[in-house]
Amino acid sequence: MKLTQKLTINLAAAIMLLSGFASSAYGAEPIDEVRDYVENFYVDKVDDSVLHLPTIDEMLSKLDPYSTHFTAEEYQQFMNAINQSYVGIGIGLDQQEQQTVIPTVYPDSPADRAGLEEGDIIVFIDGKTTLGLTIEEIAQLLQGEANTKVSLAIQRGEETKSFEVTREEIIFPTVIAEPLAGNAGYIYIASFNEDTVPELQQALAEMPGVEHWIVDLRDNPGGYVDSALEMLGMFPTIRTALIVENRGKREYYRAIPQQRKFAGPVALLTNENSASSSEIVAGALKATNNATLYGQTTFGKGLMQSLFELQNGDVLKLTTYRFYTPKGEVIQQTGISPHVKTDTPLEDAHEAWLEAKYKTYKEWPNLQDVEPTKSFTVTFPTTVNGRSLIGNKIELIELGGQAVPISLKQTNLRQVTIQPTEPLKPHGEYMVVVHPGWKTFKGKEMKSGNMVEVAVQ
């Protein structure tokens, strides 16, 4: 499976929109407005010694890491991060052996139209070498105002080519959905914004045959609380989705019902960068037994922010609530722990589904250290008629992906050699599934299926 390159954003926010904004009703200096909001809305009562500090930054520095004063431009950048958009040229970036490589060129992006290709190496940007720069610094050089141009020197094989690319707004999908082998479906959610649940609803509509969903919140830094509550409304048994607390007073938030719903528990993937609204979803699904969690413990940000527009156009993002799971479990500095702790959550979740789907199948001995470009042999416990395996009676499935095309060759009465028609992924995990209906050499039809795990070098 080849997933679309994901945009990584540093957000870590659960944002409660108060009718879009709460706005000051009087003409005041920004620090006076901020002081008023902090005094009246901050999650805890604030001491007068903090309220009367001489600058906004000093005041907010005494509160928590997430209360922030944005200029109008900084606020727009923040919202662009939530909404998965930026002004640039539409490429992914990777660093390999001190070289800046383009792993992805987005279709119909400025980079695509200019002729950039996957595998190109960026050598210079506007005459500045990329050697020694971080990916973040390189991304900053590529971004800028819409309709401005950026010049690139690209190494492609033995040649160095020059390109001039016009920047434009790039909008990434919030939801990426792809089918997996075994009638499973994979959904990656990049952030929680206004498009998230409509895109989830569309994904479910476009993949009606899916029996089991694997939902990926890894590296999802958060977003709007309402979006998280809407997603939880896609699970029919969830009522209370979230508990919030301000100055000792608790409120209970319900899931927001949606038309299309997930059928049955999902597998939910998390890591240490799953934060805020992601933790609202993970905590509620775990607390209500609507998901099995795979991966790593989440970030541990159980603080919610509200947005307040100041008279001068600046915006105050202020922590106004603590939030807890429906069972009242603490999230702040604790996070949500997975049921299955693993560094390969997608593969493990897919394997668990296949084992559940084919629960009557018998497991044969695993195959280890299979070479990516070589054939490998499966040994049957009895004689086998190789021709009876033709017609999808035997599959090679990439865990976390699709079935891999193969050819078969019988090498002796009990062994069949499998030759993938494309190289296997180094260190990849696969499963051979032998479905019922294959026959022995004497023509006896076997009523049971079998499974073999395959680990690639």
C-alpha positions as CSV (number, residue, x, y, z in Angstrom):
1,M,0.0,0.0,0.0
2,K,1.3,3.4,-1.0
3,L,-0.2,6.1,1.2
4,T,-0.3,9.7,0.2
5,Q,2.4,11.7,2.0
6,K,1.1,13.2,5.1
7,L,1.5,16.9,6.1
8,T,3.1,17.0,9.5
9,I,1.9,20.0,11.7
10,N,2.9,21.0,15.2
11,L,-0.4,21.9,16.7
12,A,-1.2,20.0,19.9
13,A,-4.5,21.8,20.3
14,A,-8.1,21.0,21.3
15,I,-9.9,24.1,20.3
16,M,-13.4,24.9,21.5
17,L,-14.9,27.5,19.2
18,L,-17.3,29.8,21.1
19,S,-19.5,30.8,18.1
20,G,-16.4,31.3,16.2
21,F,-14.9,33.8,18.6
22,A,-15.6,35.5,21.9
23,S,-14.9,39.2,21.4
24,S,-14.2,42.0,23.8
25,A,-17.1,44.4,24.2
26,Y,-15.2,47.5,25.1
27,G,-12.4,49.6,23.8
28,A,-9.3,48.7,25.7
29,E,-5.6,48.1,25.3
30,P,-4.7,44.5,24.3
31,I,-3.1,43.7,27.6
32,D,-6.2,44.9,29.4
33,E,-8.4,42.7,27.2
34,V,-6.1,39.7,27.8
35,R,-6.1,40.4,31.5
36,D,-9.9,40.4,31.6
37,Y,-10.1,37.1,29.7
38,V,-7.5,35.4,31.9
39,E,-9.2,36.6,35.0
40,N,-12.7,35.4,33.9
41,F,-12.1,32.4,31.7
42,Y,-8.8,30.7,32.5
43,V,-9.2,27.1,33.6
44,D,-7.9,28.0,37.2
45,K,-8.3,31.1,39.2
46,V,-5.2,33.3,38.5
47,D,-3.3,35.2,41.2
48,D,-3.3,39.0,41.0
49,S,0.5,39.0,40.9
50,V,0.2,37.2,37.5
51,L,-2.7,39.3,36.2
52,H,-0.7,42.6,36.8
53,L,2.5,41.6,35.1
54,P,3.5,44.3,32.6
55,T,3.3,42.4,29.3
56,I,1.0,39.8,27.7
57,D,3.9,37.4,27.1
58,E,5.0,37.6,30.8
59,M,1.4,37.0,31.9
60,L,0.8,34.0,29.6
61,S,4.2,32.5,30.5
62,K,2.9,32.0,34.0
63,L,-0.1,30.0,32.9
64,D,0.5,26.9,30.7
65,P,2.4,26.0,27.5
66,Y,-0.8,26.3,25.3
67,S,-2.1,29.7,26.1
68,T,-0.8,31.9,23.3
69,H,-1.1,35.4,21.9
70,F,-1.3,35.4,18.1
71,T,-0.8,38.3,15.8
72,A,-3.3,38.2,12.9
73,E,-0.7,36.6,10.7
74,E,0.3,34.0,13.3
75,Y,-3.3,33.1,13.8
76,Q,-3.8,32.5,10.1
77,Q,-0.8,30.2,10.1
78,F,-2.3,28.4,13.1
79,M,-5.6,27.9,11.3
80,N,-3.9,26.8,8.2
81,A,-2.3,24.1,10.2
82,I,-5.6,22.9,11.5
83,N,-7.1,23.0,8.1
84,Q,-4.2,21.2,6.4
85,S,-3.3,24.0,4.1
86,Y,-0.2,26.1,3.3
87,V,1.3,28.2,0.5
88,G,4.1,26.2,-1.2
89,I,4.9,24.1,-4.2
90,G,3.3,20.7,-3.3
91,I,6.1,18.3,-2.5
92,G,7.1,16.0,0.4
93,L,10.5,16.3,1.9
94,D,12.9,13.6,3.3
95,Q,16.6,13.6,4.2
96,Q,18.8,10.7,3.2
97,E,22.6,10.7,3.8
98,Q,22.6,14.5,4.2
99,Q,20.7,15.0,0.9
100,T,17.2,16.5,0.7
101,V,15.1,14.2,-1.4
102,I,11.6,14.6,-2.8
103,P,9.7,11.4,-1.9
104,T,6.3,12.7,-3.1
105,V,5.1,15.2,-5.8
106,Y,1.4,15.9,-5.3
107,P,-0.7,15.5,-8.4
108,D,-1.6,18.7,-10.2
109,S,0.6,20.8,-7.8
110,P,2.9,23.6,-8.9
111,A,5.8,21.1,-8.5
112,D,4.0,18.5,-10.7
113,R,3.2,21.0,-13.4
114,A,6.8,22.3,-13.4
115,G,8.2,18.8,-14.0
116,L,9.7,17.9,-10.6
117,E,9.8,14.1,-10.0
118,E,9.9,11.7,-7.0
119,G,13.5,10.9,-6.2
120,D,14.8,14.4,-7.2
121,I,17.4,15.8,-4.9
122,I,17.1,19.5,-4.0
123,V,20.6,21.1,-4.1
124,F,19.8,24.8,-4.0
125,I,16.8,27.0,-3.2
126,D,17.0,30.5,-4.6
127,G,20.7,30.1,-4.8
128,K,21.0,28.9,-1.1
129,T,22.5,25.4,-0.5
130,T,20.4,22.9,1.3
131,L,23.4,21.2,2.8
132,G,23.3,21.4,6.5
133,L,19.7,22.7,6.7
134,T,16.9,20.9,8.6
135,I,13.7,19.8,6.8
136,E,11.9,22.6,8.7
137,E,14.4,25.2,7.4
138,I,14.0,23.9,3.9
139,A,10.2,23.9,4.1
140,Q,10.4,27.5,5.2
141,L,12.4,28.4,2.1
142,L,9.9,26.7,-0.2
143,Q,6.9,28.4,1.4
144,G,6.0,32.0,0.9
145,E,3.2,34.2,-0.6
146,A,0.9,32.9,-3.3
147,N,1.9,33.7,-6.9
148,T,5.6,34.3,-5.9
149,K,8.3,32.2,-7.6
150,V,11.0,30.0,-6.1
151,S,14.1,28.7,-8.0
152,L,15.3,25.2,-7.5
153,A,18.5,23.4,-8.5
154,I,17.7,19.7,-8.7
155,Q,20.0,16.7,-9.1
156,R,18.4,14.0,-11.1
157,G,20.8,11.1,-11.7
158,E,24.0,12.5,-13.1
159,E,22.3,15.7,-14.2
160,T,21.6,19.0,-12.5
161,K,18.5,20.8,-13.7
162,S,17.0,24.2,-12.9
163,F,13.3,24.8,-12.2
164,E,11.3,27.9,-11.4
165,V,8.0,27.1,-9.6
166,T,5.2,29.4,-8.7
167,R,3.8,29.0,-5.2
168,E,0.1,28.5,-4.5
169,E,-2.2,27.4,-1.8
170,I,-1.9,23.7,-1.2
171,I,-4.8,22.0,0.6
172,F,-4.3,18.4,1.9
173,P,-7.1,16.0,2.5
174,T,-7.8,15.6,6.2
175,V,-8.9,12.0,5.7
176,I,-7.0,9.3,3.6
177,A,-8.9,6.0,3.1
178,E,-7.7,2.9,1.4
179,P,-8.9,-0.7,1.3
180,L,-6.8,-3.5,2.9
181,A,-6.8,-7.2,2.1
182,G,-9.5,-9.2,3.9
183,N,-12.3,-6.7,3.3
184,A,-10.7,-4.3,5.8
185,G,-10.4,-0.5,5.5
186,Y,-7.7,1.9,6.5
187,I,-8.4,5.5,7.4
188,Y,-5.8,8.1,8.3
189,I,-7.0,11.3,10.0
190,A,-4.5,14.1,9.8
191,S,-6.3,16.6,12.1
192,F,-9.7,17.5,13.4
193,N,-11.3,20.3,11.4
194,E,-14.6,21.2,9.7
195,D,-13.9,18.8,6.9
196,T,-12.9,15.7,8.9
197,V,-16.3,14.1,9.6
198,P,-17.8,14.9,6.1
199,E,-14.7,13.2,4.6
200,L,-15.1,10.3,7.0
201,Q,-18.8,10.0,6.0
202,Q,-17.7,10.0,2.3
203,A,-15.1,7.3,3.0
204,L,-17.6,5.0,4.5
205,A,-20.1,5.6,1.6
206,E,-17.4,4.8,-1.0
207,M,-16.2,1.6,0.7
208,P,-19.5,-0.2,1.6
209,G,-18.0,-3.7,1.6
210,V,-15.6,-3.0,4.5
211,E,-16.1,-5.5,7.4
212,H,-13.5,-3.9,9.7
213,W,-11.9,-0.4,10.0
214,I,-8.4,0.5,11.1
215,V,-8.4,4.2,12.1
216,D,-5.0,5.9,12.3
217,L,-4.5,8.9,14.7
218,R,-0.7,8.6,14.7
219,D,0.9,12.1,14.5
220,N,-2.6,13.7,14.6
221,P,-2.0,16.8,16.8
222,G,-5.6,17.8,17.4
223,G,-8.0,20.4,16.2
224,Y,-11.6,21.3,16.9
225,V,-13.4,19.6,19.8
226,D,-16.7,19.6,17.9
227,S,-15.1,17.6,15.1
228,A,-13.9,15.0,17.7
229,L,-17.5,14.9,19.1
230,E,-18.9,14.4,15.6
231,M,-16.5,11.5,14.9
232,L,-17.6,9.9,18.2
233,G,-21.2,10.3,17.0
234,M,-20.3,7.7,14.3
235,F,-20.3,5.0,17.1
236,P,-23.9,4.2,18.0
237,T,-23.3,3.2,21.6
238,I,-21.5,6.3,22.7
239,R,-23.5,8.9,24.6
240,T,-21.2,10.8,27.0
241,A,-18.1,11.5,25.0
242,L,-16.2,13.9,27.2
243,I,-16.0,15.5,30.6
244,V,-14.7,19.1,30.9
245,E,-13.8,21.0,34.0
246,N,-13.4,24.7,34.7
247,R,-12.5,25.9,38.2
248,G,-13.9,22.7,39.8
249,K,-17.2,22.7,37.9
250,R,-17.7,19.8,35.5
251,E,-19.8,19.5,32.4
252,Y,-20.6,16.5,30.3
253,Y,-20.5,16.6,26.5
254,R,-22.4,14.2,24.3
255,A,-21.4,12.7,21.0
256,I,-22.9,14.4,18.0
257,P,-24.9,11.8,16.0
258,Q,-24.0,11.2,12.4
259,Q,-25.8,9.5,9.5
260,R,-23.2,6.8,8.7
261,K,-21.7,4.9,11.5
262,F,-18.9,2.4,12.1
263,A,-20.2,-1.1,12.4
264,G,-18.6,-2.8,15.4
265,P,-15.4,-1.9,17.2
266,V,-12.5,-0.4,15.2
267,A,-8.8,-0.8,15.6
268,L,-7.3,2.6,16.6
269,L,-3.6,3.4,16.0
270,T,-1.9,6.0,18.3
271,N,1.6,7.2,19.1
272,E,3.3,9.8,21.3
273,N,2.3,12.5,18.9
274,S,-1.5,11.8,19.0
275,A,-2.6,14.8,21.0
276,S,-5.6,16.8,22.3
277,S,-8.7,16.1,20.1
278,S,-7.1,12.8,19.1
279,E,-6.9,11.9,22.8
280,I,-10.6,12.9,23.2
281,V,-11.4,10.3,20.5
282,A,-9.0,7.7,21.8
283,G,-10.1,8.1,25.4
284,A,-13.8,7.8,24.6
285,L,-13.4,4.8,22.3
286,K,-11.3,3.0,24.8
287,A,-13.6,3.8,27.7
288,T,-16.7,2.6,25.9
289,N,-15.1,-0.5,24.4
290,N,-15.5,0.8,20.8
291,A,-11.9,0.2,19.8
292,T,-8.8,-1.8,20.4
293,L,-5.9,0.6,20.6
294,Y,-2.5,-0.3,19.0
295,G,0.7,1.6,19.2
296,Q,2.1,3.9,21.9
297,T,0.7,6.0,24.7
298,T,-0.6,9.3,23.5
299,F,0.9,12.8,24.1
300,G,-1.0,13.6,27.3
301,K,-2.5,17.0,26.6
302,G,-5.8,17.2,28.5
303,L,-6.2,21.0,28.3
304,M,-8.7,22.7,26.0
305,Q,-8.3,26.1,24.6
306,S,-10.8,28.8,23.5
307,L,-10.2,31.6,21.0
308,F,-10.8,35.3,21.8
309,E,-10.5,38.0,19.2
310,L,-8.9,41.3,20.5
311,Q,-9.9,44.7,19.4
312,N,-6.7,45.2,17.4
313,G,-7.2,42.0,15.3
314,D,-4.9,39.8,17.4
315,V,-6.2,36.5,18.9
316,L,-5.8,35.1,22.3
317,K,-5.7,31.3,22.6
318,L,-6.5,30.6,26.2
319,T,-6.7,27.4,28.2
320,T,-10.3,27.3,29.5
321,Y,-10.9,23.6,30.4
322,R,-9.4,20.4,31.5
323,F,-10.9,17.4,29.9
324,Y,-11.3,13.8,30.9
325,T,-12.5,10.5,29.4
326,P,-16.2,9.5,29.8
327,K,-15.0,7.5,32.8
328,G,-13.4,10.6,34.4
329,E,-9.8,9.3,33.7
330,V,-7.1,12.0,33.6
331,I,-5.5,12.7,30.2
332,Q,-3.2,15.6,31.1
333,Q,0.4,14.4,31.4
334,T,-0.8,10.8,31.4
335,G,-2.2,10.2,27.9
336,I,-4.2,7.2,26.7
337,S,-2.4,3.9,26.8
338,P,-2.9,1.3,24.1
339,H,-4.3,-2.2,24.6
340,V,-1.4,-3.5,22.4
341,K,1.9,-1.7,22.8
342,T,3.8,-2.0,19.5
343,D,6.0,-0.2,17.1
344,T,4.2,-1.8,14.1
345,P,0.5,-1.0,15.0
346,L,-0.9,-1.1,11.4
347,E,0.6,-4.5,10.7
348,D,-0.4,-5.9,14.0
349,A,-4.0,-4.5,13.8
350,H,-4.3,-6.0,10.3
351,E,-2.9,-9.3,11.4
352,A,-5.4,-9.4,14.3
353,W,-8.3,-8.8,11.9
354,L,-7.2,-11.5,9.5
355,E,-6.8,-14.0,12.4
356,A,-10.3,-13.1,13.6
357,K,-11.8,-13.3,10.1
358,Y,-10.1,-16.6,9.4
359,K,-10.4,-17.9,13.0
360,T,-11.0,-21.5,12.0
361,Y,-7.8,-21.6,9.9
362,K,-4.9,-23.5,11.2
363,E,-1.5,-21.8,11.6
364,W,1.5,-23.5,9.9
365,P,5.1,-22.8,11.0
366,N,6.3,-19.2,10.3
367,L,8.8,-18.4,7.5
368,Q,11.7,-16.1,8.6
369,D,14.4,-14.1,6.7
370,V,12.7,-14.4,3.3
371,E,14.7,-12.5,0.7
372,P,12.7,-9.6,-0.8
373,T,13.5,-10.5,-4.4
374,K,13.5,-14.3,-4.1
375,S,10.8,-17.0,-4.2
376,F,10.1,-19.0,-1.0
377,T,8.6,-22.4,-0.3
378,V,5.5,-23.3,1.7
379,T,5.4,-26.9,3.0
380,F,2.0,-28.6,3.3
381,P,1.3,-31.2,6.1
382,T,0.1,-33.6,3.4
383,T,0.4,-34.0,-0.3
384,V,-1.1,-31.2,-2.4
385,N,-2.3,-30.9,-5.9
386,G,-0.8,-27.6,-7.0
387,R,-3.4,-27.0,-9.7
388,S,-6.1,-26.9,-7.0
389,L,-4.5,-23.8,-5.6
390,I,-5.2,-21.8,-8.8
391,G,-8.1,-19.3,-8.5
392,N,-7.3,-17.4,-5.4
393,K,-7.1,-20.5,-3.2
394,I,-3.8,-19.1,-1.9
395,E,-3.0,-15.5,-1.3
396,L,0.1,-13.6,-0.2
397,I,-1.1,-10.6,1.9
398,E,1.1,-7.6,2.9
399,L,0.1,-6.8,6.5
400,G,-1.1,-3.3,6.4
401,G,-1.7,-3.5,2.7
402,Q,-3.2,-5.5,-0.1
403,A,-2.7,-9.0,-1.6
404,V,0.5,-9.3,-3.6
405,P,0.3,-10.9,-7.1
406,I,2.1,-14.2,-7.1
407,S,2.9,-17.1,-9.4
408,L,3.0,-20.7,-8.1
409,K,5.2,-23.7,-8.9
410,Q,4.9,-27.1,-7.3
411,T,8.4,-28.4,-6.4
412,N,7.4,-31.8,-4.9
413,L,4.3,-33.6,-3.5
414,R,4.2,-31.5,-0.3
415,Q,5.8,-28.2,-1.3
416,V,4.7,-25.2,-3.4
417,T,7.1,-22.3,-4.3
418,I,5.6,-18.8,-4.2
419,Q,7.2,-16.2,-6.5
420,P,6.0,-12.6,-5.9
421,T,5.7,-10.7,-9.2
422,E,7.1,-7.6,-7.5
423,P,9.8,-7.3,-4.8
424,L,8.7,-7.6,-1.2
425,K,9.3,-4.7,1.2
426,P,12.5,-5.1,3.2
427,H,11.7,-5.9,6.8
428,G,8.0,-6.2,5.7
429,E,5.5,-8.6,7.3
430,Y,3.3,-10.8,5.2
431,M,0.9,-13.6,5.6
432,V,0.2,-16.6,3.3
433,V,-3.5,-17.6,3.4
434,V,-4.5,-20.9,2.0
435,H,-8.3,-21.0,1.7
436,P,-10.4,-24.2,2.1
437,G,-11.1,-26.2,-1.1
438,W,-7.5,-27.2,-2.1
439,K,-7.0,-30.8,-2.8
440,T,-4.5,-33.5,-1.9
441,F,-2.6,-35.3,-4.6
442,K,-5.2,-38.1,-4.4
443,G,-8.0,-35.6,-4.9
444,K,-9.3,-35.2,-1.4
445,E,-10.8,-31.7,-0.9
446,M,-9.6,-30.0,2.3
447,K,-12.3,-28.3,4.3
448,S,-10.0,-26.2,6.5
449,G,-7.9,-23.2,5.7
450,N,-4.3,-22.4,6.8
451,M,-2.1,-19.4,7.5
452,V,1.6,-18.8,7.4
453,E,3.4,-15.7,8.7
454,V,6.2,-14.5,6.5
455,A,9.0,-12.1,7.8
456,V,11.2,-10.5,5.1
457,Q,14.9,-9.7,5.6
